[in-house]
Amino acid sequence: MNSRAYRRQDLSRSANERGDSQRRAQRSAWPLLLGLTVFATLTPGTSSAQPAGGAATEAVWTLTPYRVVLTLAAEAPKTDAPTAEDANDASPSSASHAVVVAELLSRITTRAENVMGARWHLLPPSTLPEPDAWRPAADGDSQAHSASHGDISTEIADKVISVSLARRAGCWRVSVQEYDASTRQTGPVIRRDVCQSAKLADAAWDGILEAFRPLGLVTGVDSQANRATVLLRGAQLPGESLGDLTGGAPPVFRPIVRIEGRDGRLRTTADGNVAPPRVIPWTFLVQHRTGTNAPADQETAADGRHLGIVSGLRNPIAVRRRGRVKTLALMVRPSRKPTRLTVRARAEPHVPLPDQEVLLETPEGPPRLVGLTDVEGRFVLAAGGPSSERRDLAGPSAASAGETSTDRADVAGESADVPVILLIRSGSQMLARLPIVPGLEDELTAYVPDDRPRLRAEAFTVALGEQLIDTAMRRELLLRQADRHLAEGDMAAARKLLGELAALPDRDLFQRRIVARRAEFTSDDPLVTRRIDQLLEDARQLVARHLAPGPIQQLRERIARTAGGGD
């Protein structure tokens, strides 16, 4: 068991040692205070189960507890004849299975009341429409809860934390997964293996604390300082602090936009469908510096935080909220699985883009190259940092030797959860800036401009420029030699040089070559098309500047005047 688990157990034991009278007084005083605050703040006719929007929401947000439903599903023991292994194990028999499950749920509930205090308002599993359907995803399955039972409304609960127990080789596999109703987001599955039934409650509670994701409300954005003010739900209520929940690591939040109707529910579109909350892509709110756009001020209040905005978008969070629009901030809980990034063209048919350079943005110094996308446009971010897919497929031996990935401690600062910032580059053109938390999502797709037509145009203009330089230098040399021969009166040599000048590629020839090749550099992306046009226009201007016909025409006239005796 790691140090974080021991620390949580110590916190739980100390919480269990508090006097019963103190706990009863705390649980009775805070609901009274919360009720008075909500009554004084909310508008008439608004339910206190879910705060109203606008200023009323901000006023009571830090005093509003989470309504949490804990569900527990345990695999029933086999009814076959007991083996020697089963006889030595302290696992429950089929006769006492229901009693043990109920007792375990009671122990977990008591632990939640002691540790989380007034920040959690526990609801019975019967609150859910289908309580038996709530189970963590199976091994190897990363699908959300909603894949089996659908989403629930915030009128029912704010959080659903599902715990399941399954037998694995004589031990228990404890799986925990959290669902957030406000954002309709499901967290990763936290798994623990326990071989002693007496430690099931400790393992389950440790997984619950690791699975729980605090929720914040974005109340302001300072675009100049590039930071947002976030109020944490229930932050002013007694209970486990955010630092204890993260093990002291700087928290990372993901902004999510929720649009509600007048009744506080999610808005319904014109076709009758519910508009789900929208995750702001490539954007995170962080507490510590993770690049060039982190805030200089990191002050933290008891009920709110100033978090830096790390994003690949311009103005990702709206400064002014219109109507019943909330910007929520959900703390991320990445898994230990790798994240596969696929780079595709943003114009249809969205073809994969191979051989795109992937660079890592560092707090100090220029970005450094960490790999290329493969033939299918993929790049893998392993648990220890970025690595290319083709190297990652080499096997665990190469990874253990440190050949396939970069140590995340070097790329993400103090915390492994702080987003790394990848840059996608094609030639000399930077295509995208992508903040990513490795392990947060299994698959990510970045749609960037297909820069390959521009690269071909760039290669053509480079080759054309080299020919232009060679032609311009030869022309300048011949012009100077012809001037010298004219000054010396050597008309034959001057006419010979004039013939050599006429044989050189002229301005019109270069211009026709540019026009003829333009059709080869087509793109469906307007931005790429503009860049191609700019490259070719720059080439045309260089040709016009260095191959102007005036100097050769002037030499021809001078030779004619000299040969005609000044006529």
N, C-alpha and C positions, 0 to 999 in steps of 0.2 A: 504494500500500500504506500502511495507516495506521501510526501510531507503535507500536501494540501489536504489529503483525506484525514491524516492524523490531526491536523489543525482544526478541521471541521468537527471531528469527534470530540476534541477537547472543548470547543465552544459549546457543543451540544451537552456534554456532561456538566459544564459549569452552569448552563441554563437549566438543566434538570435539578440542580442543587439549590435553586432559588426557593424561597419559602412559598408555600401554597397561598398564603394570605397575600403576599406581594403580587403574585400572578393574577389572583382574582381581582385585586384592586386595580391593577393595570388594565385588565381586559374590560372592567366595568367603567373606568374613568374615560378611556379614549373613545369608545363609541358615543358617550354622552357629549364629549367635546366635539367630535366629528359631526354629530347630529346637529348641534347648535350652529356650527360653522356653515354646514350645508344649508340649514334653514335660513340663515341670515344672508346667504350669498345667492342661492338659486332663485330664479324667477318663479312666480306662482304657477302651479300646474306642472312643474318639471319634476320628474321622478328623481329621487336621490340615489338610485342604483347606478345611474350613469350621468355624470355631470353634463350640464348644458354647454353649448358652444360659446366661443368668444371669451370675454373677460371672466364670466362665471366659471368656465372650465379652468382657466389659469389660476383663479383664486383658490379653488378647492383641490386642485390636482395633487399637490404635495401632501394633502390631508386625506386623500381618497385611497383606501386599501384595495388590494387586488382581491377579487372574488375568485377563489381557486377551488377547483374540483380535483380531488385525488382519486384515481381509479386504480384498482389492483386486480390483476388477473394472474392466477397461478395454475400451472399445469398439474392436473390431478395425478397422483401416483398410480403406477401400474397395478392391476389387480392380479397379476400372475403370482406364482409362488415366490416368496422373498428369497433373494440370494444372500450369500455371505456378505457381499458388499453392502446390500441394503440393511442387513442386520446390524452392521457396525456403524452405519450412518444414522444421524439423528433426524432424518427427514420425516415429515409427517406421514402417517398411514392414511389410507383412504377414508377410514372412519372419522378421523379427526381433521381431515383436510379442510373442511369449511370452517371449523373452529380456529385452526391455525391461521388461515387467511384473514379471518375477521380480527384475530388478535394482532396480527402483523399490521393490518391497516390501522388499528387503534393505536399501536405504538408509533407508527409514522405520523398519524394525525396529532398525537400528543407532542411529538418532537417538533412538528411544524408550529404548533401553538406556542411552545416555549421559546423556540429560536427566532421565528419570524415575528412574533408578537402581534401587534395590531396592524402590521402591514399586510397580513393575509387574513381574509375572512373566508374560512373554509366552508364549502357547501357539500352536501352529501352527493354521492354518485347518482342518486335517483334524480338529481336536478337535470341531468342530460336526457335528451329524448331517447337515445340508445346507448346506455352506459356500457353494455357488454361489447359494443363495437369499438370501443376505445382501447387499442393495443398499440404498443410501439411497433415500428416497422420490423419485419423479420430480418435475419442475418442476410447481408448482401443486398438488401432492398432499401433504397434511400427515398422512397416515395413518402409523401406527407400523409398525415392522418386522414386528410380529406379524401384520399383515394378509396377509403373503405366506408366512410359514413357521412361525408359531407361536412360543410362548415356550420358553425353555430353562431348565433347572434350574441352581441354584447349584452343583450337583455337577460341572457341565461347565465353567463359567466364571463370572466375576463381571461382566465387561464385554465387549461385542462392539462394536468400532468398525469400521464399514464405510466404505470409500473406493471411489468409482467415478470413472472418467474417461470423458468423452464429448466428441466433436468438436462445436464450435459456431463456425461461420463462420471456419474456419481456425485457431481457438484451441482450447484444452482447457477444458472445464468440470469442475472438481474439486468433488465433492460428498462430504460427510462426515456421518455420523450415528452416534450412540452409543446402545446399548441396555444398561440396567442390569438384571441378572437378579434381584437381591435384591428389587427393587421392581416389576419388570416394567414399567418406564417407559422410553419412547423419547424422546430429545431432539430438538431441531429440526435441520433439515438446514442445514449450513454449506456455502456455495458460494463458490468462487473461480474466476475466469477467468484463464487463463495462456496467453500466446501464444508462450512459449519453453519447449521441452521440458526445457531444462536447469534450469528453475525449478519443475518439477513436484513434486519432493520437498519443496522449501521450502513450496510452497503447500499440499501435502497435510499436512505436519506442522503448519503453522500452523492448518489447519482441525481437525486432531485435538486440538490443545491447546484450541481454542475449544469443541469439542464435548464434551470430557471433563467429567463432572460428579462431583466428589468426593462420597463417601457418609459420613455420620456416624451415630453411635449415641447416642440420647438416654438418658442415664444418670440424670438427676434433674431434677425440676421444683420450682422455688420459686414457689408460687402467690402469695405476698405480694409478692415482688419482680417477679413476672410475667416470669420468665426460665427458661430450660432449659439444662442442662449437656450439651454435645454433644462426644463424642469422635470425632475424624476418623480414618478408617481409614488405616493406614500412616503416621500423622503423625510417628512417631518414627524412621521409616526415611529414609535420605538420598534426596533427589530434589527435584523442582520443588516450590516452596512454594505454598500456597494463594494468597498475594498475587500471585505471578507468574502463576498460572493465571487470575486475575480481572483482571489488569492494574492492580492496586492498588485496585480498587473494592471496597466492602464486600460480602461475600458474602450471599446470601439463600438460605435452605434451605426446603424443603417437607417437613413431617412426614408419614410414611407408616407405617401400622401393619401389621406382618407377624405372622401367627399360624402357628406351626409345630407339627408333630407331634413325637413322640418321636424320630423318625429325622432331625429337622432340616429335613425338607421342609415345604412348605406343607400346612396342614391340609386334610383331605378331609372334605366335608360328608356328611350322612347319605345323600343321594341319589347319592353317588359323585363329585361334582364337586369340583374343587380351588378352595378359597376364595382368590381373588387378594388381594394386598396392597391395603389400603384407604387412599386419600389422605384426610387430614383436611381437609375443605373450608374455604375461607375462612380459612386459617391459614398463617402464615409465621414463620420464625425469622430474625431480622435482627440484625446487629451494631451498627448505628447507629440513632440516635433517628429514628423516623418517626411520631411522634404522641404522644398523651397517655399511652399505655400502654407506652412504651419503658423499658427498665431504666436506672437511674442508674449501675449498675456495668457497665463494658464490659471487664473484665479478660480477658486471653487467655493461656492456657497453651500450652506447646509441643505437647501432645497433645490438648487440648480447648479449648472455648470456652464462655463464658457468653453466650447469645444471647437477645435479647428476643423475647417471644411477641406477635405481632400477629395478632389473630383477631377474627372476627365472632361467635364462639361463646363460651359460658360454659364454662370449664374444658375447653378442647379436648384437652389432653394429660393422660392419666391420671397421677396422682402415683405410684400403686402399680401395678406390672405383675403380672398374675396369670398363672400357668402359663408357657407358652412364647410369650409375647407380646413382640415387639420393636417399639420405636418408632424407626424410622430417619429420617434427615434427608438428603434428596437436594438438592444445590445446583441451583438453577434456571438455565437458559440460555434466556432469552426470545428469540424471533425479532423481526424488524422488522415483522412483520405486525400489523394492528390486531386488537383483541379486541372481539367483539360481545357485549354483555351484554343478555340478554332477561329482563325482569321479568314473572313470571307469578304467578297466584294459587296458593297452596299447597294449597287445597282443589280437588278434582276438579270440573270437567274441566280445571283449570289454564289458565284463559283468560289471554291477555296483558293487561297493565295499561298503558293509555296515560296520558300526561300525568302521570306520576309525577315529582316533583321529584328531581333528582340533584344532590347537594351534595358538595363536596370538603372533607374534613377537613384542616385546616392545623395545623402545630405551634403556631402562635400566632394567637390571635384566633378568632372564630366561624367555622363552616363557611360556604363561599360557594357560591352556586348556579352550576352549570356547564351546566345544560340540563334538558330534559324527555325522557321516553321518547316514541317516536313511536306511531302508531296500532297498531303490532304489538308494542308494549312494548319496543322495542329502543333501545339506546344504545351508541355506538361509542367505544372507547378507542383512539385512534390512537397511532402510534409516538411522537408528541410530547406526548401527554397526552390528557385526555378531550375528546370532541366529540360532538355529537348526530348521529344517523344522517342526518337530513334535511339538515343543513348539510354533512356529509361528502360527500353525494351531489352537492353543488353543483359539484365538480370540483377539479382541482389548482390552478387559478388562485386560487380563494378560499383554499385551504389555504396557499399560498405567501404570501398577503397577511396571514396570521396571524389570519383571521377565524373559523376553524373549530375551533381547538384551543388548548389552554393549554400553554405551554412546560413540558415535564416537569421541567426543572431547577428550576422554581419549586414544583412540586407534590410532587416525590419526593426533595428534598434533594440530596445530593452525588452519588448514583448514579442512573442511569436505570433500574436494575433493582430499586431499593427499591420495595416495593409502595405504591401510592396507596390511600387509604381513601375509598371512596364511601359516602355516606349516601343512602338512599332514603326520601323523605318524602312523605306524603299529607296535605295540609292542615296541621294542627298536630301530626300524629302521625308519629313517626319509626318506620319499618317495619323497616329493616335497616341493618347496618353491614358493608360488604363490602371487605376488603383484596384488592387485585387487582394482579398484575404484568402490565402491558400487554405483549402479544406472547407470553406464556407459553402461552396457549390461544387457539384461534380462536373458540370459542363458549363462553359461560358462561350459565347460567340460574340466576336467583335466584328462589326460591319464597317469596313474602312474603304476609302477610294481605291479602286483597282488602278494602281499606278503603273502597270506594265506598259500600256501605250505611251505614257509620258517617258518611261525609261527608254523605249525604242526611239522616241523623238529626241531625247537627250543624247543618246548615242549617235544619232544621225547628225545633230548640230555640232557635236564635238568633232566628229570626223570632218564635217564641212568646214568647221573653224580651222582645223589644221591645214586643209587644202587652201583655205582663204589666206592664211598667214604665209604659206609657201608662195602662192601666186602674188600676193601684195609685195613681198620682199623681192622677188625676181623682177616685178614690174618697176619697183623703185630703183633697183640697180640698173636696169636697162635705160630708164629715163635719164639717170645721171650720166651714164656713158654717152648717150646720144647728145646731151647738152655739151659735153666736153668735145665731142667730134665736131659739132656745129661751131663751137668757138674756135676750133683749130682749122675750120674750113674743109674738113674731110666729109664731103657730102655722101660719098659712096658708103662709108661706114655708118653714117647717120641713117641713110635709107635702109641699110641692112638691119640695124637695130629696130627701126620702125616696123619692119616686117616681122621681127621676132615678137615685138609687143602685140601686134595684131593677131598673132597665133596663140597668145595666152588666153585662158578662159576669162571672159569678160563678165561684167555685171549681169547682163541679161541671161547668160548661161547659168550662173549661180541661182538667179531668181527662178528660172524655169525648173531647175532641179528641186528647189524648195516647194514650188507649186505641185510638181509631179508626185513628190513623196508625201504630201499632206494627206492624201486619201488613205495612206497606210496606217495613219495614227488616229484611228477612230476610237471613241469611247462613249459609253452611255451615261457616264457621270459628268454633269455640267462642270464641276470643279476641275476634273482632270482635263476636260476639253479646253477650259480657259487657260490652264497651265501649258498645254501643248501649243495653243495659239500664241501665248506669250513667248515661249521658246523660239518658235519659228519667226515671230515678228522681230525679236532681238537679233536673230540671224540675218534677216533681211536688212535691218538697219546697219549691221556691221558690213555687209556686202556693199551697200550703197555708200558707206563712208570710205571704205578702203579701195573700192574699184570704180570710183567715179570716172566717167569717160573724158572729163575735161582735160586732164594733163596730156593724154595721148592726142587728142584733137589739137591742142595748142602746139605740140611738137610737130604734127603733120603740117600745120599752117606755117610754122617757122621754116620748115624745110622747103615748102613751096615758095615762100617769099625769097629765101636765100637763093634758090635755084632760078627764080625769075628775075633776079637782079633787083629785088626790093619792091616789085610790083605787088 
